[in-house]
Amino acid sequence: MSVSNFSLFETAAQHLVQNVPLARTCESVGAVIAQLSGNAFDSVEAVYITDEQGRLQGLVRLLDLLTAPQSQKLSEVMIFQPPTVHPQDDQEKVAGLAVRHGLIDVPVVDQNNYFLGIVPAQALISILRQEHIEDLHRITGIRDHNSQVYHTLEAPPVQRASDRLPWLLVGLLGSILATFVVSRFERILEARVFIAFFVPGIVYLADAIGTQTEAIVVRGLSFNHNTSLHKLITGEMWTGLLIGSALAVLSFPLVLAAFGNPRLAFAVAFTIIAAGGVATSVGLLFPWLLYSIGKDPALGSGPVATIVQDVLSLPIYFMSIQLIGI
């Protein structure tokens, strides 16, 4: 069967070499060694044993061949039925097979076990390096080598600015909205200035929780494509509420000790809990939406999600103050 019948991209067929030593089981060690002398091969890590029809029977490692008595038959020193791959198998599977079985070369056969060639050691090293780099790219949210994200740090400053500025303009509009939200509670702030002391802390905690979620989501989206959005958001919302609750338990006695106002301490604690749930949900939703429409979640989710978290956490705090009646 011709190897050209298979797609070559990132498969065993892409790395296949066919000029390797071949022999029969009935041949002696000395005869095979004599045949190797003076011949150039793409790989001489092993001699591959085939039958008269060309089906793979086994292999003899070169080290075993050179140390065996020359009168021995190959059938006495060969490895029968070695692990093999097919031409269409993914290159990552090929490298994994080599690692698991300690293979220097990986034999390639067709569906009928006809020997087609091998994936040599040099190709295996190249595959492992390429797959390692791809895994690192997926961790940082880069989905393919042609992605614009792949060249983000290498692009000219003007290009970098044009990629980032639109998202920051959205953040600017959001910050104006956040200022408007705060202004709607002007009377409360005038009457009780100490309420404003906690605004920076609440906003910071919401941003920190959300940013942490965004980093995890941007990395996780590259690996997880099967979990439903509802399940992801539900899980993150509960995670945020648990984180917020832990921080609220720590903040309540501190605020109470500093200001001696249990209502204020409760309002701050409640806001931290609610902001935690909101921040994780928003921190997941925006990267997921950008990823779904083919945009880079690393560039857009930060500025947009941050301002949404701020705009939502501020009214939660001020409304808590009003409802509790501080």
C-alpha positions in Angstrom: 0.0 0.0 0.0 1.3 3.4 -0.9 2.0 5.8 1.9 0.9 8.7 -0.3 -2.7 7.5 0.2 -2.6 9.0 3.7 -2.7 12.6 5.0 0.8 13.5 6.0 0.1 16.4 8.4 1.3 15.4 11.9 1.0 11.7 11.3 3.4 8.8 11.2 3.5 9.0 7.4 5.0 12.5 7.7 8.1 11.1 9.3 8.3 7.8 7.6 11.7 6.6 6.2 11.9 3.3 4.2 15.6 2.8 3.6 16.3 0.5 6.6 17.9 -2.9 6.9 15.6 -5.9 6.2 16.2 -9.6 6.7 14.5 -13.0 7.0 14.2 -15.2 10.1 16.2 -18.0 8.5 19.3 -15.8 7.9 22.3 -16.0 10.3 23.6 -13.1 12.4 26.9 -13.2 10.5 25.3 -13.0 7.1 23.2 -10.0 8.1 26.2 -8.1 9.6 28.1 -8.7 6.4 25.1 -7.3 4.4 25.1 -4.1 6.5 28.8 -3.4 5.7 29.2 -0.8 2.9 25.4 0.1 2.7 23.9 3.5 3.6 20.6 3.4 5.5 18.4 6.1 6.9 18.5 4.3 10.2 20.6 1.3 11.5 19.3 1.1 15.0 17.6 -2.3 14.2 17.2 -4.9 11.5 13.6 -5.5 10.6 12.5 -9.0 9.9 9.8 -9.6 7.2 8.4 -12.7 5.5 8.4 -13.3 1.8 5.3 -11.2 1.3 6.8 -8.2 3.2 4.8 -8.6 6.4 6.6 -7.6 9.6 7.6 -10.5 11.8 9.9 -8.7 14.3 13.1 -6.9 14.7 16.7 -7.3 16.0 18.3 -4.4 17.8 21.7 -3.6 16.4 23.3 -4.1 19.8 21.8 -7.6 20.1 22.9 -8.3 16.6 26.5 -7.4 17.2 26.8 -9.3 20.5 25.1 -12.5 19.3 27.1 -15.5 17.9 27.4 -15.1 14.2 26.1 -18.6 13.6 22.8 -18.0 15.3 19.7 -17.5 13.3 17.8 -14.2 13.5 14.8 -16.1 14.8 16.8 -16.9 18.0 17.6 -13.3 18.8 14.8 -11.3 17.3 11.9 -9.5 19.1 8.6 -11.0 17.8 5.6 -8.7 17.2 7.1 -5.4 18.3 4.7 -2.4 18.9 3.8 -0.8 15.6 1.8 2.2 14.3 -0.2 2.9 11.1 0.7 5.7 8.7 -2.4 7.7 9.6 -1.7 7.5 13.3 -1.1 10.9 15.0 2.5 11.7 15.6 1.8 12.2 19.3 0.7 8.6 19.6 3.8 7.5 17.8 6.1 9.3 20.3 4.1 8.1 23.2 4.4 4.5 22.0 8.2 4.9 21.7 8.4 6.2 25.3 6.2 3.5 26.8 8.1 0.7 25.1 11.6 2.1 25.1 11.8 2.1 21.3 14.5 4.0 19.4 12.6 3.6 16.1 8.9 2.9 15.6 7.9 0.4 12.9 5.1 1.5 10.6 2.8 -1.1 9.0 -0.5 -1.0 7.1 -3.8 -2.7 8.1 -2.5 -6.0 6.9 0.8 -5.8 8.8 2.9 -5.1 5.6 6.0 -3.3 6.6 6.2 0.3 5.2 9.1 1.7 7.1 9.9 3.3 10.4 9.7 6.6 12.3 13.4 7.1 13.2 14.8 8.4 16.4 15.6 11.9 15.1 12.0 12.3 14.0 10.8 11.1 17.5 12.9 13.8 19.2 11.4 16.4 16.8 7.9 15.2 17.5 8.4 15.3 21.3 9.8 18.9 21.1 6.9 20.1 18.8 4.2 18.5 21.0 5.8 20.0 24.1 5.8 23.5 22.5 2.2 23.0 21.4 1.2 22.1 25.0 2.8 25.2 26.3 1.0 27.3 23.7 -2.4 25.7 24.7 -1.7 26.5 28.3 -1.4 30.2 27.4 -4.4 30.2 25.2 -2.7 29.9 21.8 -4.7 27.4 19.8 -2.6 27.1 16.6 0.7 28.2 15.1 -0.9 30.6 12.7 -2.8 32.4 15.4 -2.4 36.1 15.7 -1.7 35.5 19.4 1.4 33.6 18.5 3.0 36.8 17.2 1.6 39.2 19.8 4.9 39.9 21.5 6.8 40.0 18.3 4.5 42.5 16.5 5.5 46.2 16.0 4.4 48.5 18.8 1.7 50.1 16.6 0.2 46.6 15.9 0.3 45.7 19.6 -1.4 48.9 20.5 -4.1 48.4 17.9 -4.8 44.9 19.2 -5.2 46.0 22.8 -6.6 49.5 22.6 -10.2 48.6 21.5 -10.7 46.4 24.6 -9.2 49.2 26.8 -11.7 51.7 25.3 -14.5 49.4 26.4 -12.8 49.5 29.9 -12.8 53.3 29.7 -16.5 53.5 29.0 -17.1 51.1 31.8 -15.0 53.2 34.3 -17.2 56.1 33.4 -20.2 54.0 34.2 -18.7 53.0 37.5 -18.1 56.6 38.4 -21.8 57.3 37.6 -22.9 54.4 39.8 -20.9 55.8 42.7 -22.3 59.3 42.1 -25.9 57.9 42.6 -25.0 57.2 46.2 -23.6 60.7 46.9 -25.9 61.4 49.8 -24.9 58.2 51.6 -21.2 59.0 51.2 -21.7 62.6 52.4 -23.5 61.4 55.5 -21.1 58.6 56.3 -17.7 59.2 54.8 -16.3 56.0 56.3 -18.4 54.0 53.9 -16.1 55.1 51.1 -13.1 53.6 52.9 -14.1 50.1 51.8 -14.7 50.8 48.1 -11.1 50.3 47.0 -10.8 47.0 49.0 -14.1 45.6 47.7 -13.2 46.5 44.1 -9.7 45.0 44.5 -11.0 41.7 45.9 -13.6 41.4 43.1 -10.9 42.2 40.5 -8.4 39.8 42.1 -10.9 36.9 42.2 -12.0 37.6 38.7 -8.5 37.9 37.3 -7.6 34.6 39.0 -10.6 32.9 37.3 -9.8 34.4 33.9 -6.2 33.0 34.0 -7.5 29.6 34.9 -10.2 29.7 32.2 -8.0 30.9 29.4 -5.6 28.0 30.2 -8.4 25.5 30.7 -10.4 26.3 27.6 -7.5 25.0 25.5 -7.9 21.5 27.0 -11.6 21.2 27.9 -14.1 21.5 25.1 -16.8 19.1 26.3 -18.2 20.6 29.6 -21.3 22.6 29.2 -21.3 26.4 29.9 -24.1 26.0 32.5 -22.0 23.5 34.4 -18.9 25.7 34.2 -20.6 28.8 35.4 -22.4 27.0 38.2 -19.1 25.5 39.4 -17.3 28.8 39.3 -20.1 30.7 41.0 -20.1 28.3 43.9 -16.3 28.5 44.0 -16.5 32.3 44.1 -19.1 32.1 46.9 -16.8 29.8 48.9 -13.8 32.1 48.4 -15.9 35.1 49.2 -17.2 33.5 52.4 -13.7 32.7 53.6 -12.6 36.3 53.0 -15.8 37.6 54.6 -15.2 35.5 57.8 -11.7 37.1 58.0 -12.9 40.7 57.2 -15.9 40.8 59.6 -14.0 40.9 62.9 -11.4 43.3 61.5 -14.0 45.8 60.4 -15.9 45.4 63.6 -12.8 45.9 65.7 -11.7 49.0 63.7 -15.1 50.8 63.5 -17.2 49.2 66.2 -20.2 49.0 63.8 -21.6 45.5 63.4 -23.9 46.6 60.6 -21.1 48.0 58.6 -19.0 44.9 59.2 -22.0 42.7 58.0 -22.5 44.9 54.9 -18.8 44.6 53.9 -18.8 40.8 54.6 -22.0 40.3 52.6 -20.6 42.3 49.7 -17.4 40.3 49.6 -19.4 37.1 49.4 -21.7 38.3 46.6 -18.8 39.9 44.7 -16.9 36.7 44.9 -19.7 34.8 43.2 -20.2 37.5 40.6 -16.5 37.9 39.9 -15.9 34.2 39.2 -19.0 34.0 37.0 -18.0 37.0 34.9 -14.4 35.9 34.9 -15.5 32.7 33.2 -18.2 34.0 31.0 -16.2 36.6 29.1 -13.2 34.4 28.2 -15.6 31.7 27.1 -17.6 34.1 24.9 -14.4 35.5 23.2 -13.1 31.9 22.8 -16.4 30.8 21.2 -16.3 33.6 18.6 -12.7 33.0 17.7 -11.2 36.0 19.5 -8.2 35.9 21.8 -9.5 35.7 25.4 -6.2 36.8 26.8 -6.5 40.2 25.2 -10.2 41.0 25.6 -11.4 39.3 28.7 -9.3 41.2 31.2 -10.3 44.8 30.5 -14.0 44.0 29.9 -14.5 41.5 32.7 -12.7 43.8 35.2 -14.9 46.7 34.6 -18.1 44.6 34.7 -17.0 43.2 38.0 -16.4 46.7 39.3 -19.8 48.0 38.1 -21.6 45.1 39.7 -19.8 45.0 43.0 -20.2 48.7 43.7 -24.1 48.7 43.7 -24.1 45.5 45.7 -22.1 47.3 48.4 -24.1 50.5 48.4 -27.5 48.7 48.3 -26.4 46.5 51.2 -25.6 49.7 53.1 -29.1 51.1 52.4 -30.9 47.9 53.2 -29.2 47.3 56.5 -29.7 51.0 57.4 -26.3 52.1 58.5 
